[in-house]
Amino acid sequence: MFHSADFDQGHTLSCTTFNGPCHSKNSKICRELIECWGVVRKGKQEERQDAPKGTVLERFKKDRNMLSMVGIANASE
């Protein structure tokens, strides 16, 4: 699956490497919702002193501003 830099549209094709199907009836797709997840094992964050602090959107302010411009910065709130 490929999304454009502004996450407005993209395309999806079947994957011959992993024998994965196309994720849509049409190869061209337009986003309705983008959901981002992060997983941290309990206790692992405290063990690493060099581990990044905060969420991805807190650490990458420029990316959050870009998401805000296309109206999806607060989609998960």
Order of alpha helices (4+ residues) and beta strands (2+ residues): beta-beta-beta-alpha-alpha-alpha
